[in-house]
Amino acid sequence: MPYRPGPTSGASALIKELSWDSEFFSRKIGKLFRVPKDGAAIDRLLRHAAEDGYSYLTCRTALAGTAKLRLLQSRGFYVTDIGATWERLTEKQPRAAFQVRDGSADDASSVWSMARGLFRTGRFYNDPFFTKKEAGLLYQTWVRNSLGDRGLKTFIVDKGGFITCRQVSKSKGEIQLIGVTPLAQGKGVGRSLVYHSMSWFRKNGVEAVDVRTQVNNLQAMNFYSKAGFRIVSTDVTMGMILGRQRRRAEIRD
Ligand SMILES: CC(C)(COP(=O)(O)OP(=O)(O)OC[C@H]1O[C@@H](n2cnc3c(N)ncnc32)[C@H](O)[C@@H]1OP(=O)(O)O)[C@@H](O)C(=O)NCCC(=O)NCCS
């Protein structure tokens, strides 16, 4: 049955529905943006969330906040990914070795096929709430949608890879996704995409660029380190399955 947004009540003060995710996965998905201080309050919140029709909640918190993590775990939340946020200043960049060009709506099918199966370390692949097929389609859809999103800039190396960038504020930028096809990896395509986007950011007045990656993605961790980024923070993303979906996910896991 297709997902239909419904009214919310008790849980809405601390939970924000992720409408795009709900629509995409056809299940109501929310983000817990502040963790209550004690277990009983979390239990109440989870009951309200289930009554409001939520199937799944996600929550991201600092890796250093171990007391909060233990509390969430004790109420049934589980770890879906551990992330590192990297930062680099946009000082003058070397020239990209590969030709990098602007992406446009005409690149929809090419980025769709380049992104297939690339992001297996991503959190959606490692969460029993989502099937592997859903996770794969999510990343492909994400990259394809970036092409039509005015708030994002996508750059492409033909038959090589893509990068999506967002100017977050006057002086801050963010790399959202970078992907290089398996055949083109290890040849400098990724480095060219990063150099090119850093120059683009710089031209737009951006002074520093952030990117978040999973710490189990050693390829990406080494890549950003080599590209001159440094880690500025670490975090944990947790998931919680509610209601009837819970049993289905247990079987899948
Ligand atoms: C991470 C990724 C973008 C790197 O792109 P790439 O074109 O393969 O990387 P490059 O050839 O430009 O490599 C640049 C540097 O990164 C490091 N690096 C790249 N691949 C590496 C690997 N498999 N192991 C260790 N270091 C690696 C190296 O230091 C390399 O420099 P060197 O060749 O001088 O040693 C690419 O492997 C990829 O798309 N992976 C899957 C998707 C993904 O995980 N994206 C990142 C999360 S958003």
Ligand as a Chemical Component Dictionary entry (heavy atoms), coordinates in Angstrom:
data_LIG
# 
_chem_comp.id                   LIG 
_chem_comp.type                 NON-POLYMER 
_chem_comp.pdbx_formal_charge   0 
_chem_comp.three_letter_code    LIG 
# 
loop_
_chem_comp_atom.comp_id 
_chem_comp_atom.atom_id 
_chem_comp_atom.alt_atom_id 
_chem_comp_atom.type_symbol 
_chem_comp_atom.charge 
_chem_comp_atom.model_Cartn_x 
_chem_comp_atom.model_Cartn_y 
_chem_comp_atom.model_Cartn_z 
_chem_comp_atom.pdbx_ordinal 
LIG C1  C1  C 0 36.484 6.754 -2.275 1  
LIG C2  C2  C 0 36.544 6.975 -3.778 2  
LIG C3  C3  C 0 35.676 8.160 -4.166 3  
LIG C4  C4  C 0 38.002 7.289 -4.172 4  
LIG O1  O1  O 0 38.070 7.587 -5.557 5  
LIG P1  P1  P 0 39.288 7.027 -6.453 6  
LIG O2  O2  O 0 39.160 7.618 -7.807 7  
LIG O3  O3  O 0 39.299 5.549 -6.360 8  
LIG O4  O4  O 0 40.540 7.615 -5.666 9  
LIG P2  P2  P 0 41.902 8.199 -6.318 10 
LIG O5  O5  O 0 42.380 7.248 -7.353 11 
LIG O6  O6  O 0 41.678 9.604 -6.745 12 
LIG O7  O7  O 0 42.865 8.117 -5.043 13 
LIG C5  C5  C 0 43.365 9.233 -4.336 14 
LIG C6  C6  C 0 44.004 8.758 -3.053 15 
LIG O8  O8  O 0 43.031 8.167 -2.203 16 
LIG C7  C7  C 0 43.593 7.057 -1.483 17 
LIG N1  N1  N 0 42.871 5.828 -1.858 18 
LIG C8  C8  C 0 42.056 5.642 -2.908 19 
LIG N2  N2  N 0 41.566 4.390 -2.899 20 
LIG C9  C9  C 0 42.103 3.768 -1.823 21 
LIG C10 C10 C 0 41.990 2.461 -1.281 22 
LIG N3  N3  N 0 41.240 1.534 -1.861 23 
LIG N4  N4  N 0 42.689 2.174 -0.161 24 
LIG C11 C11 C 0 43.457 3.104 0.423  25 
LIG N5  N5  N 0 43.610 4.368 -0.046 26 
LIG C12 C12 C 0 42.933 4.689 -1.154 27 
LIG C13 C13 C 0 45.043 6.958 -1.924 28 
LIG O9  O9  O 0 45.815 7.652 -0.971 29 
LIG C14 C14 C 0 45.057 7.693 -3.234 30 
LIG O10 O10 O 0 46.279 8.345 -3.483 31 
LIG P3  P3  P 0 47.532 7.533 -4.164 32 
LIG O11 O11 O 0 46.957 6.847 -5.359 33 
LIG O12 O12 O 0 48.489 8.632 -4.473 34 
LIG O13 O13 O 0 47.990 6.602 -3.114 35 
LIG C15 C15 C 0 36.109 5.716 -4.567 36 
LIG O14 O14 O 0 36.898 4.645 -4.196 37 
LIG C16 C16 C 0 34.631 5.335 -4.432 38 
LIG O15 O15 O 0 33.803 5.803 -5.198 39 
LIG N6  N6  N 0 34.295 4.447 -3.482 40 
LIG C17 C17 C 0 32.897 3.954 -3.339 41 
LIG C18 C18 C 0 31.912 5.059 -2.957 42 
LIG C19 C19 C 0 32.305 5.726 -1.667 43 
LIG O16 O16 O 0 32.646 5.051 -0.708 44 
LIG N7  N7  N 0 32.253 7.074 -1.645 45 
LIG C20 C20 C 0 32.662 7.840 -0.477 46 
LIG C21 C21 C 0 31.579 8.038 0.499  47 
LIG S1  S1  S 0 30.496 9.361 0.079  48 
# 
loop_
_chem_comp_bond.comp_id 
_chem_comp_bond.atom_id_1 
_chem_comp_bond.atom_id_2 
_chem_comp_bond.value_order 
_chem_comp_bond.pdbx_ordinal 
LIG C1  C2  SING 1  
LIG C2  C3  SING 2  
LIG C2  C4  SING 3  
LIG C2  C15 SING 4  
LIG C4  O1  SING 5  
LIG O1  P1  SING 6  
LIG P1  O2  DOUB 7  
LIG P1  O3  SING 8  
LIG P1  O4  SING 9  
LIG O4  P2  SING 10 
LIG P2  O5  DOUB 11 
LIG P2  O6  SING 12 
LIG P2  O7  SING 13 
LIG O7  C5  SING 14 
LIG C5  C6  SING 15 
LIG C6  O8  SING 16 
LIG C6  C14 SING 17 
LIG O8  C7  SING 18 
LIG C7  N1  SING 19 
LIG C7  C13 SING 20 
LIG N1  C8  SING 21 
LIG N1  C12 SING 22 
LIG C8  N2  DOUB 23 
LIG N2  C9  SING 24 
LIG C9  C10 SING 25 
LIG C9  C12 DOUB 26 
LIG C10 N3  SING 27 
LIG C10 N4  DOUB 28 
LIG N4  C11 SING 29 
LIG C11 N5  DOUB 30 
LIG N5  C12 SING 31 
LIG C13 O9  SING 32 
LIG C13 C14 SING 33 
LIG C14 O10 SING 34 
LIG O10 P3  SING 35 
LIG P3  O11 DOUB 36 
LIG P3  O12 SING 37 
LIG P3  O13 SING 38 
LIG C15 O14 SING 39 
LIG C15 C16 SING 40 
LIG C16 O15 DOUB 41 
LIG C16 N6  SING 42 
LIG N6  C17 SING 43 
LIG C17 C18 SING 44 
LIG C18 C19 SING 45 
LIG C19 O16 DOUB 46 
LIG C19 N7  SING 47 
LIG N7  C20 SING 48 
LIG C20 C21 SING 49 
LIG C21 S1  SING 50 
# 
